[in-house]
Amino acid sequence: MAGSVEEFPFGPNTAVFKVAGKMFALAPVETDVPKVSVKCEPDLATQLRQSYDAIGFAYHLNKRHWISIDLAGDAPDGMIRDLVEDSFDLVRPRRRRP
């Protein structure tokens, strides 16, 4: 995504994706269960956790604003892609209009 970077501030086993210095996604690098954690609107996060077994609370992150997605679970690929894009949009800086 435009302007995003991949960093490893928590060690070599967790990829952190940031835009403008703000984190929008995390993913373990080597794991038996591929997952990604993304920022999400609180009401949507609640609905998604209730609707999909693959979506739960994100480990060590604010449980209200972050979700964890099991990539091998029942969440559709297109929706996962949309959630990553939404997370990016939530944290990226917006241009101010004069």
C-alpha positions in Angstrom: 0.0 0.0 0.0 1.3 3.4 -0.9 3.5 4.9 1.8 3.5 1.7 4.0 6.6 0.1 5.4 7.3 -3.3 7.0 9.3 -3.3 10.3 10.2 -5.7 13.0 10.2 -3.7 16.2 9.0 -6.7 18.3 11.7 -9.1 17.0 12.3 -11.1 13.9 9.1 -13.2 14.3 6.5 -10.4 13.9 6.1 -8.3 10.9 4.6 -4.9 11.6 3.1 -2.8 8.8 3.0 1.0 9.3 2.0 4.1 7.4 3.3 7.5 8.6 4.8 5.7 11.7 1.4 4.2 12.8 0.8 0.5 12.9 -2.1 -0.8 10.8 -1.3 -4.6 10.6 0.8 -7.2 12.4 1.5 -10.8 11.3 3.6 -13.6 12.7 6.4 -14.6 10.2 6.8 -18.3 11.0 3.7 -20.0 12.4 1.6 -23.0 12.0 -1.6 -20.9 11.9 -1.2 -17.8 9.6 -2.9 -14.8 11.1 -3.0 -11.1 10.7 -4.2 -8.5 13.2 -5.7 -5.2 11.9 -7.3 -2.1 13.3 -11.1 -2.0 13.0 -14.1 0.2 13.9 -15.3 -1.1 17.3 -18.9 -1.9 16.2 -17.7 -3.7 13.1 -15.2 -5.6 15.1 -17.9 -6.9 17.4 -20.1 -8.0 14.5 -17.2 -9.7 12.8 -16.2 -11.6 16.0 -19.8 -12.8 16.3 -20.1 -13.8 12.6 -16.8 -15.6 11.9 -14.9 -18.2 13.9 -11.7 -17.0 12.3 -12.0 -13.5 13.7 -11.2 -12.9 17.4 -9.5 -10.5 19.8 -6.0 -9.4 18.9 -3.3 -10.6 21.2 -1.6 -7.8 23.2 -3.6 -5.1 21.4 -6.6 -2.9 22.3 -9.4 -5.4 22.2 -11.9 -2.8 21.3 -10.1 -1.5 18.2 -8.1 -4.5 16.9 -9.1 -7.9 15.6 -7.1 -11.0 14.8 -7.9 -13.0 11.6 -7.0 -16.7 11.1 -6.2 -16.7 7.4 -7.0 -20.4 7.1 -10.4 -19.9 8.7 -13.9 -19.1 7.5 -13.4 -15.4 6.7 -13.5 -14.8 2.9 -10.3 -13.6 1.2 -11.9 -10.5 -0.3 -13.2 -9.4 3.1 -9.8 -9.9 4.7 -8.3 -7.8 2.0 -10.9 -5.1 2.6 -10.2 -5.2 6.4 -6.5 -4.6 5.8 -7.3 -1.7 3.5 -9.8 -0.3 6.1 -7.1 -0.6 8.8 -4.7 1.3 6.6 -7.3 4.0 6.0 -8.0 4.3 9.7 -4.4 5.2 10.6 -3.1 7.0 7.5 -2.8 10.8 7.7 -5.5 12.7 5.9 -4.9 15.9 4.1 -6.5 18.9 5.6 -8.6 21.1 3.4 -8.0 24.9 3.6 
